[in-house]
Amino acid sequence: MSNCTHCGKEIGEGDLYCPECQAIAGVRKPKRILLFSVIFSGILLFLTGIVVWHGGISFGNLSLYMIWGKPAAVINEEKITRADLKARLKTLKGILERQHGNDLFTGDRGRMLFANLENKVLNDMLEEKLVKQEARKLEIQVTEEQVKQKIDSITKEVFGTWENFQARLQEDGMNEEDLQNKIHYLLLWEAVKKAKVPERGNPDVAFKAWLMQARQRAKVTIYHSENLAGSALPSAGDCCSRTGSSDGRGGGQSAKPRQIAPGIEAEAQRAALEAFQKSNPAEKDVAAKVTDYGCHIQVEIQKEGQVIKSYSYQNGKVEEES
């Protein structure tokens, strides 16, 4: 037996107050519940502080953003989940490793290549969202029958038999549902592209112009990732100016250059030099300098230390900057 801490009367073991004092002071929580509440609150505050300070924390492949449901990105209020991004990355990573070796993404160079791959995949997924959003606006629909017909056509023209096609899908880590989704999007993309082409216009040019404008107007939020550096589909005003000074800042928002993968750098140099020589065959002794500003990759054609032409590079293609 023990005594009431308020009046001194005998009370049951584990209690703090007698019934009369409890009625006056109010019932208190048992010690164990109170202790648990204090510990849990402390842990929650600690984790919240780390997230605020570092922008997120990962436990292996499980991040707090994953636990709390943060998506990989949001475009025009539509989410791209981390699970979808990871699934597509896993598929492409497997395909590339089979083509170029299992050590493709090892070491510092491999990590940089994987970071660029993740950026590209997220860019592609954001573009898909834009196309699907536009298809809804235009009331464009793709039926299951259209998807089936397209799959049958690909099977016959490319693989000969359904068995060969299935084998290739398994090799690439894709299932039938993945294939159907991919074909469905392809048909949507073709329909939106056709709808965006003016009479007698060039479909590729018209669609590219629409997509660039849609990117600029889109409201995009990229959430924390170890690899993503905010480079996917910047909203209007988020990207650094591509005109002005040769450092890529111009008169707009500044952007800090970051390290670029050697393979991407070499490809950007090749594409820019090829485009420059095609339009300027008489120019000799020129060099290409590649800079990754996050929101875009810029290639400057230089001669005797002076910039004479500037290009932006993306997905194997260059575009001349004004």
C-alpha positions in Angstrom: 0.0 0.0 0.0 1.0 3.6 -0.6 -0.2 7.0 0.4 -2.1 9.7 -1.5 0.4 12.4 -2.6 -2.1 15.1 -1.8 -3.8 14.2 1.5 -1.8 11.2 2.8 -4.6 8.6 2.9 -3.8 5.0 2.1 -4.4 4.2 -1.6 -3.9 1.2 -3.9 -0.5 0.4 -5.4 0.3 2.3 -8.6 -2.2 5.1 -7.8 -1.1 8.7 -7.0 -4.3 10.1 -5.4 -7.2 8.8 -3.3 -10.7 8.9 -4.9 -11.6 12.3 -3.3 -8.4 14.0 -4.5 -8.8 12.5 -8.0 -12.3 14.2 -8.1 -10.7 17.5 -7.2 -7.5 17.4 -9.2 -8.7 15.4 -12.2 -7.6 11.8 -13.1 -4.0 11.7 -14.2 -2.6 9.4 -16.9 -0.8 6.3 -15.7 3.0 6.6 -15.7 3.6 4.2 -18.6 1.2 6.0 -20.9 2.7 9.3 -20.0 6.2 8.1 -20.5 5.2 6.6 -23.9 3.7 9.9 -25.0 6.8 11.8 -24.1 9.1 9.4 -25.9 6.9 9.3 -29.0 6.6 13.1 -29.2 10.4 13.4 -28.8 11.0 10.9 -31.7 8.5 12.7 -33.9 10.0 16.1 -33.3 13.5 14.7 -33.9 12.5 13.2 -37.3 10.6 16.3 -38.3 13.7 18.4 -37.5 15.9 16.2 -39.7 13.5 16.4 -42.6 13.2 20.2 -42.4 17.0 20.6 -42.1 18.1 18.1 -44.8 15.1 18.1 -47.1 14.5 14.4 -46.4 16.2 11.3 -45.1 16.4 7.8 -46.5 16.7 4.5 -44.7 18.1 2.4 -47.6 15.4 2.3 -50.3 12.7 3.6 -47.9 12.5 7.4 -47.5 10.4 9.5 -45.1 8.8 10.9 -48.3 7.7 7.4 -49.2 6.4 6.8 -45.7 4.5 10.1 -45.6 3.2 9.7 -49.2 5.1 12.4 -50.9 5.1 11.9 -54.7 8.1 12.2 -57.0 6.5 15.2 -58.7 3.3 17.0 -59.3 2.3 18.6 -62.6 -0.8 20.7 -62.9 -2.1 19.1 -59.6 -1.5 15.5 -60.9 0.9 13.3 -59.1 3.7 11.0 -60.3 4.2 8.5 -57.5 7.6 7.4 -56.4 6.6 3.8 -56.9 5.8 4.4 -60.6 9.1 6.3 -61.1 11.1 3.5 -59.4 9.3 0.8 -61.4 10.1 2.5 -64.7 13.7 3.2 -63.6 14.2 -0.5 -62.7 13.0 -1.6 -66.1 15.2 0.8 -68.1 18.2 0.1 -65.8 17.8 -3.6 -66.5 17.6 -3.1 -70.3 20.7 -0.8 -70.3 22.7 -3.2 -68.1 22.0 -6.1 -70.4 23.1 -4.0 -73.4 26.2 -2.4 -71.8 27.2 -4.6 -68.9 26.1 -5.0 -65.3 28.8 -2.5 -64.1 27.3 0.3 -66.1 25.9 2.1 -63.1 28.8 1.4 -60.6 31.4 3.9 -59.4 31.2 7.7 -59.6 30.6 7.7 -63.4 27.8 5.1 -62.9 26.1 7.1 -60.2 26.2 10.2 -62.5 24.8 8.1 -65.4 22.0 6.9 -63.1 21.2 10.4 -62.0 20.9 11.5 -65.6 18.7 8.5 -66.3 16.4 9.3 -63.4 16.1 12.9 -64.6 15.3 11.7 -68.2 12.7 9.2 -66.9 11.0 11.8 -64.8 11.0 14.3 -67.7 9.3 11.6 -69.9 6.7 10.9 -67.3 5.9 14.6 -66.9 5.6 14.9 -70.6 3.2 12.0 -70.6 1.1 13.7 -68.0 0.9 16.8 -70.2 -0.2 14.8 -73.3 -2.8 12.9 -71.3 -4.1 16.2 -69.8 -4.4 17.7 -73.3 -6.1 14.6 -74.5 -8.8 15.0 -71.9 -9.2 18.7 -72.8 -9.7 17.7 -76.5 -11.9 14.7 -75.4 -9.6 12.3 -77.2 -10.2 8.7 -76.1 -8.4 5.4 -77.0 -10.4 2.2 -76.8 -9.2 -1.2 -75.7 -9.9 -2.4 -79.3 -7.5 0.2 -80.7 -4.8 -0.9 -78.3 -5.3 -4.6 -79.2 -5.1 -3.8 -82.9 -1.9 -1.9 -82.4 -0.3 -4.7 -80.4 -1.3 -7.3 -83.0 0.2 -5.1 -85.7 3.5 -4.7 -83.8 3.6 -8.4 -83.1 3.2 -9.4 -86.7 5.5 -6.7 -88.3 8.3 -6.8 -85.8 8.3 -10.1 -83.9 6.5 -12.5 -86.2 4.7 -14.4 -83.4 3.1 -13.6 -80.1 5.6 -16.1 -78.4 8.6 -14.1 -79.7 7.0 -10.9 -78.5 6.3 -12.3 -75.1 9.9 -13.5 -74.8 11.1 -10.0 -75.6 8.8 -8.5 -73.0 10.0 -10.8 -70.3 13.6 -10.0 -71.3 12.9 -6.3 -70.9 11.1 -6.9 -67.6 7.7 -5.8 -68.9 4.4 -7.5 -68.4 1.3 -7.4 -70.5 -0.3 -4.6 -68.5 2.9 -2.4 -68.9 2.7 -3.0 -72.7 -1.0 -2.1 -72.9 -0.3 1.1 -70.9 2.6 2.0 -73.2 0.6 1.4 -76.4 -2.4 3.3 -75.0 -0.2 6.3 -74.4 1.4 6.0 -77.8 -2.0 6.2 -79.5 -3.0 9.2 -77.3 0.3 10.9 -78.2 -0.3 10.3 -82.0 -3.9 11.7 -81.7 -2.9 14.8 -79.7 0.0 15.4 -82.2 -2.4 15.2 -85.1 -4.9 17.6 -83.4 -2.1 20.1 -82.8 -1.0 20.3 -86.4 -2.4 23.3 -88.4 -3.5 22.8 -91.9 -0.5 22.1 -94.2 1.8 22.4 -91.1 4.7 20.2 -90.2 3.5 17.8 -87.5 6.8 17.4 -85.8 7.5 21.1 -85.6 4.0 21.9 -84.5 3.9 19.3 -81.8 7.3 20.3 -80.5 6.2 23.9 -80.3 3.0 23.0 -78.4 5.0 20.8 -76.0 7.5 23.5 -75.2 4.7 26.0 -74.5 2.9 23.4 -72.4 6.1 22.9 -70.4 6.5 26.6 -69.8 2.9 27.0 -68.6 2.8 23.9 -66.5 2.9 24.2 -62.7 5.5 21.7 -61.7 6.8 20.6 -58.3 9.7 18.2 -57.9 10.1 16.7 -54.5 13.4 15.7 -52.8 15.4 12.9 -54.3 19.1 11.9 -54.0 19.5 12.0 -57.7 16.9 14.6 -58.9 18.3 18.1 -58.8 15.1 20.0 -59.8 16.0 19.7 -63.5 12.8 18.1 -64.7 10.4 20.2 -66.7 11.0 23.6 -65.0 8.0 25.9 -64.9 8.0 29.3 -66.6 10.5 31.5 -64.8 12.2 28.7 -62.9 14.9 28.1 -65.5 17.9 30.3 -65.9 17.9 32.6 -68.9 19.5 31.0 -71.9 20.6 34.4 -73.4 23.0 37.0 -72.4 26.3 36.2 -70.8 28.2 33.0 -71.8 27.8 31.6 -68.3 24.2 30.8 -68.9 22.8 33.3 -66.5 21.9 36.2 -68.8 19.6 38.7 -67.1 17.3 36.1 -65.5 17.5 33.8 -62.5 21.0 32.4 -61.9 21.7 28.7 -62.1 24.7 26.9 -60.7 26.5 24.5 -63.2 26.7 20.9 -62.0 28.8 17.9 -63.0 27.8 16.2 -66.1 28.3 12.5 -67.0 31.1 12.0 -69.5 28.9 10.0 -71.9 26.2 12.8 -71.9 28.9 15.4 -72.4 30.5 13.6 -75.4 27.1 13.1 -77.0 26.1 16.8 -76.6 29.5 17.9 -78.1 29.1 15.6 -81.0 25.5 16.7 -81.7 26.3 20.4 -81.4 29.4 20.3 -83.6 27.5 18.3 -86.2 24.7 20.8 -86.3 27.1 23.7 -86.4 29.2 22.3 -89.2 26.1 21.6 -91.2 25.1 25.2 -91.2 28.6 26.6 -91.2 30.8 24.3 -93.3 33.5 26.9 -93.8 34.2 27.4 -90.1 37.2 25.5 -88.9 39.1 25.0 -85.6 36.0 25.3 -83.4 35.4 23.6 -80.0 32.2 22.7 -78.0 31.9 23.5 -74.3 29.1 21.6 -72.5 27.5 23.0 -69.3 24.7 21.4 -67.3 22.7 24.1 -65.6 20.1 21.6 -64.2 17.2 23.2 -66.0 18.9 22.7 -69.4 22.2 21.5 -70.9 23.9 24.2 -72.9 26.6 23.7 -75.6 28.7 26.7 -76.7 30.6 26.6 -79.9 33.8 28.5 -79.4 36.5 29.8 -81.6 39.7 31.3 -80.2 38.0 31.6 -76.9 34.9 33.5 -78.2 31.4 32.0 -78.2 30.1 32.1 -81.8 27.0 29.8 -81.4 25.0 28.4 -78.6 22.7 25.3 -78.5 20.5 23.6 -75.9 20.8 19.8 -75.7 18.2 17.2 -74.7 17.7 13.5 -75.4 20.3 13.3 -78.2 19.1 16.5 -80.1 20.3 20.1 -80.1 18.3 23.3 -80.7 19.9 26.6 -81.6 19.5 29.3 -79.0 18.7 32.8 -79.9 
